Amino acid sequence: MSEVITLTGISEYGRHGVYPQEKQNKQKFIVDLILEVNRISDSDRIETTVDYAGLSNEIREVVASTEFDLIESLAAAIAAHCLQNQLIHKVTVVVHKPEAAKSLGITDVSVSVTKSKQ
């Protein structure tokens, strides 16, 4: 059985960006995930699907513990992490960088990456 789980607004501070000050000063990043999941069964048990509370915490850790120049690379790293879960067969990751948007006088700067298992 294939299902879609959407997680919106996973927020964490990290050091991602091209400019030196972006590596020195943590910035807020917001991550949205669209997960295509193959459930083990249609039972009403957490073991049959993705534990999205645990996955949210794992994504926060990826944002906080890595450093990339490009948010495209951060999004790819998050996607790769999600695909390590045996139940997730496809993921779309959207990484928002609110401070970059604010500095440009616009509403949002984000990148979207979609990856699937082969």
Backbone as CSV, one residue per row, in Angstrom:
resi,resn,N_x,N_y,N_z,CA_x,CA_y,CA_z,C_x,C_y,C_z
1,MET,0.845,-1.167,0.000,0.000,0.000,0.000,0.897,1.240,0.000
2,SER,0.671,2.140,-0.914,1.453,3.367,-1.009,0.636,4.537,-0.474
3,GLU,1.275,5.355,0.337,0.628,6.522,0.919,1.559,7.715,0.849
4,VAL,1.010,8.898,1.010,1.798,10.129,1.027,1.673,10.761,2.409
5,ILE,2.814,11.059,3.001,2.862,11.759,4.283,3.548,13.095,4.029
6,THR,2.937,14.171,4.482,3.500,15.511,4.306,3.828,16.106,5.673
7,LEU,5.059,16.564,5.804,5.497,17.261,7.015,5.867,18.679,6.601
8,THR,5.261,19.653,7.228,5.452,21.045,6.838,5.971,21.863,8.021
9,GLY,7.044,22.603,7.780,7.515,23.566,8.768,8.490,23.036,9.799
10,ILE,9.310,22.057,9.433,10.356,21.585,10.342,11.414,22.689,10.418
11,SER,11.572,23.268,11.582,12.414,24.454,11.737,13.660,24.128,12.556
12,GLU,14.809,24.619,12.067,16.071,24.421,12.784,17.074,25.480,12.328
13,TYR,18.038,25.759,13.177,19.097,26.705,12.845,20.322,25.945,12.346
14,GLY,20.958,26.505,11.317,22.136,25.874,10.755,23.075,26.899,10.143
15,ARG,24.184,26.395,9.622,25.228,27.244,9.043,25.406,26.891,7.563
16,HIS,24.465,27.331,6.751,24.487,27.024,5.335,24.447,28.326,4.544
17,GLY,25.364,28.456,3.602,25.398,29.648,2.767,26.772,29.860,2.159
18,VAL,26.813,30.665,1.149,28.041,30.936,0.402,28.945,31.926,1.139
19,TYR,28.347,32.861,1.846,29.103,33.948,2.453,29.627,33.561,3.843
20,PRO,30.829,34.063,4.200,31.431,33.695,5.494,30.519,33.954,6.694
21,GLN,29.780,35.055,6.688,28.908,35.357,7.828,27.791,34.328,7.973
22,GLU,27.432,33.657,6.872,26.397,32.626,6.950,26.922,31.356,7.635
23,LYS,28.223,31.177,7.599,28.843,30.038,8.282,29.120,30.377,9.753
24,GLN,29.327,31.656,10.035,29.631,32.079,11.406,28.367,32.199,12.253
25,ASN,27.326,32.754,11.666,26.090,33.017,12.406,24.993,32.072,11.938
26,LYS,24.451,31.305,12.853,23.378,30.380,12.489,22.171,31.144,11.960
27,GLN,21.526,30.541,10.985,20.307,31.088,10.406,19.199,30.049,10.528
28,LYS,17.989,30.520,10.489,16.840,29.627,10.538,16.586,29.035,9.151
29,PHE,16.323,27.728,9.127,15.920,27.020,7.919,14.622,26.288,8.224
30,ILE,13.759,26.244,7.240,12.482,25.545,7.393,12.411,24.488,6.300
31,VAL,12.069,23.266,6.696,12.053,22.147,5.770,10.644,21.569,5.682
32,ASP,10.199,21.331,4.457,8.946,20.631,4.193,9.293,19.319,3.491
33,LEU,8.579,18.253,3.836,8.802,16.946,3.223,7.500,16.394,2.673
34,ILE,7.574,15.817,1.495,6.483,15.014,0.949,7.066,13.624,0.764
35,LEU,6.580,12.677,1.552,7.119,11.325,1.570,6.136,10.361,0.909
36,GLU,6.606,9.609,-0.059,5.806,8.519,-0.602,6.270,7.257,0.100
37,VAL,5.344,6.622,0.784,5.654,5.545,1.718,4.956,4.259,1.291
38,ASN,5.674,3.163,1.372,5.083,1.832,1.203,4.899,1.239,2.588
39,ARG,3.681,1.269,3.071,3.412,0.715,4.406,3.577,-0.791,4.397
40,ILE,3.975,-1.324,5.526,4.154,-2.756,5.672,2.801,-3.463,5.638
41,SER,1.798,-2.878,6.281,0.440,-3.421,6.276,-0.509,-2.271,6.568
42,ASP,-1.792,-2.558,6.543,-2.751,-1.495,6.838,-3.213,-1.538,8.298
43,SER,-2.393,-2.150,9.153,-2.741,-2.173,10.577,-2.566,-0.778,11.174
44,ASP,-3.091,-0.599,12.333,-3.079,0.692,13.010,-1.933,0.754,14.021
45,ARG,-0.727,0.416,13.547,0.442,0.413,14.422,1.551,1.256,13.799
46,ILE,2.249,2.004,14.628,3.318,2.903,14.163,4.413,2.131,13.434
47,GLU,4.621,0.887,13.799,5.682,0.093,13.172,5.429,-0.167,11.686
48,THR,4.214,0.066,11.211,3.890,-0.208,9.810,4.101,0.991,8.897
49,THR,4.476,2.107,9.476,4.626,3.328,8.679,5.812,4.143,9.190
50,VAL,5.995,5.322,8.653,7.091,6.202,9.055,6.723,6.929,10.341
51,ASP,7.612,6.890,11.291,7.454,7.633,12.543,7.846,9.077,12.252
52,TYR,6.869,9.911,11.948,7.204,11.262,11.517,7.718,12.142,12.637
53,ALA,7.421,11.814,13.883,8.014,12.570,14.998,9.520,12.319,15.034
54,GLY,9.902,11.056,14.923,11.327,10.717,14.909,12.031,11.289,13.698
55,LEU,11.390,11.192,12.532,11.999,11.714,11.305,12.179,13.222,11.386
56,SER,11.232,13.932,11.955,11.363,15.394,12.113,12.601,15.743,12.926
57,ASN,12.813,14.996,14.009,14.000,15.236,14.837,15.282,14.913,14.074
58,GLU,15.271,13.861,13.270,16.444,13.515,12.464,16.760,14.618,11.453
59,ILE,15.746,15.207,10.848,15.950,16.275,9.862,16.516,17.511,10.554
60,ARG,16.025,17.817,11.736,16.591,18.936,12.494,18.081,18.710,12.740
61,GLU,18.446,17.486,13.052,19.851,17.153,13.300,20.683,17.326,12.029
62,VAL,20.153,16.931,10.867,20.877,17.113,9.601,21.124,18.599,9.352
63,VAL,20.106,19.424,9.551,20.252,20.867,9.332,21.290,21.452,10.294
64,ALA,21.234,21.042,11.548,22.109,21.627,12.566,23.544,21.123,12.497
65,SER,23.755,19.908,12.017,25.088,19.303,12.130,25.898,19.302,10.831
66,THR,25.335,19.818,9.752,26.060,19.860,8.482,26.298,21.313,8.078
67,GLU,27.182,21.510,7.106,27.412,22.845,6.524,27.523,22.701,5.017
68,PHE,26.712,23.458,4.309,26.760,23.481,2.850,26.756,24.927,2.372
69,ASP,27.359,25.158,1.227,27.277,26.478,0.608,25.880,26.703,0.032
70,LEU,25.320,25.682,-0.575,24.045,25.810,-1.280,22.926,25.083,-0.542
71,ILE,21.748,25.701,-0.499,20.618,25.005,0.108,20.179,23.830,-0.778
72,GLU,20.564,23.848,-2.039,20.309,22.699,-2.904,21.028,21.457,-2.360
73,SER,22.255,21.662,-1.877,23.029,20.552,-1.306,22.428,20.090,0.018
74,LEU,21.955,21.025,0.817,21.278,20.661,2.062,20.030,19.846,1.757
75,ALA,19.246,20.285,0.791,18.028,19.554,0.425,18.358,18.142,-0.058
76,ALA,19.424,18.001,-0.845,19.840,16.679,-1.329,20.274,15.784,-0.180
77,ALA,20.981,16.341,0.802,21.418,15.559,1.965,20.213,15.099,2.790
78,ILE,19.233,15.957,2.924,18.014,15.590,3.649,17.271,14.489,2.901
79,ALA,17.179,14.624,1.580,16.512,13.595,0.774,17.215,12.249,0.920
80,ALA,18.538,12.259,0.852,19.306,11.018,1.000,19.065,10.399,2.371
81,HIS,18.997,11.230,3.394,18.728,10.721,4.738,17.347,10.062,4.788
82,CYS,16.345,10.712,4.231,14.984,10.153,4.244,14.920,8.805,3.533
83,LEU,15.648,8.685,2.426,15.597,7.449,1.650,16.306,6.284,2.326
84,GLN,17.019,6.538,3.413,17.602,5.444,4.194,16.519,4.645,4.913
85,ASN,15.370,5.269,5.132,14.245,4.575,5.753,13.660,3.603,4.729
86,GLN,13.560,2.345,5.089,13.129,1.314,4.139,11.707,1.520,3.625
87,LEU,10.877,2.250,4.349,9.490,2.441,3.940,9.302,3.609,2.971
88,ILE,10.259,4.532,2.939,10.143,5.702,2.064,10.744,5.363,0.707
89,HIS,9.940,5.472,-0.357,10.480,5.160,-1.679,10.666,6.402,-2.551
90,LYS,10.086,7.520,-2.138,10.280,8.770,-2.881,10.069,9.918,-1.914
91,VAL,10.868,10.979,-2.079,10.744,12.134,-1.196,10.958,13.415,-1.995
92,THR,10.165,14.409,-1.660,10.402,15.768,-2.135,10.722,16.607,-0.899
93,VAL,11.851,17.289,-0.967,12.319,18.133,0.131,12.299,19.575,-0.344
94,VAL,11.683,20.441,0.438,11.724,21.879,0.175,12.430,22.526,1.357
95,VAL,13.520,23.245,1.064,14.254,23.971,2.104,14.019,25.462,1.885
96,HIS,13.499,26.112,2.917,13.264,27.556,2.900,14.368,28.242,3.703
97,LYS,14.800,29.386,3.215,15.834,30.175,3.891,15.271,31.578,4.137
98,PRO,14.538,31.746,5.240,13.814,33.004,5.485,14.686,34.245,5.557
99,GLU,15.880,34.121,6.136,16.738,35.314,6.267,17.221,35.810,4.906
100,ALA,17.470,34.886,3.979,17.864,35.289,2.626,16.723,36.040,1.950
101,ALA,15.505,35.549,2.136,14.348,36.226,1.550,14.194,37.625,2.131
102,LYS,14.323,37.707,3.436,14.182,39.001,4.119,15.209,40.001,3.603
103,SER,16.457,39.550,3.429,17.505,40.464,2.969,17.276,40.923,1.530
104,LEU,16.510,40.148,0.769,16.195,40.508,-0.615,14.884,41.282,-0.740
105,GLY,14.180,41.415,0.376,12.902,42.119,0.354,11.804,41.313,-0.316
106,ILE,11.905,39.982,-0.235,10.887,39.117,-0.824,10.329,38.194,0.252
107,THR,9.294,37.456,-0.096,8.598,36.617,0.871,9.328,35.329,1.201
108,ASP,9.933,34.688,0.192,10.532,33.381,0.448,11.632,33.079,-0.562
109,VAL,12.653,32.369,-0.090,13.662,31.746,-0.937,13.658,30.283,-0.559
110,SER,13.435,29.423,-1.536,13.420,27.990,-1.243,13.923,27.221,-2.445
111,VAL,14.296,25.977,-2.174,14.694,25.057,-3.229,13.974,23.743,-2.981
112,SER,13.634,23.072,-4.051,12.919,21.801,-3.963,13.738,20.722,-4.684
113,VAL,13.895,19.580,-4.017,14.633,18.441,-4.588,13.744,17.206,-4.430
114,THR,13.626,16.434,-5.494,12.878,15.173,-5.443,13.828,14.038,-5.783
115,LYS,13.834,13.011,-4.927,14.667,11.835,-5.156,13.850,10.586,-4.847
116,SER,14.203,9.519,-5.519,13.545,8.247,-5.239,14.561,7.126,-5.251
117,LYS,14.168,6.003,-4.653,15.021,4.826,-4.664,14.978,4.211,-6.048
118,GLN,16.071,3.578,-6.434,16.099,2.980,-7.771,15.629,1.569,-7.760
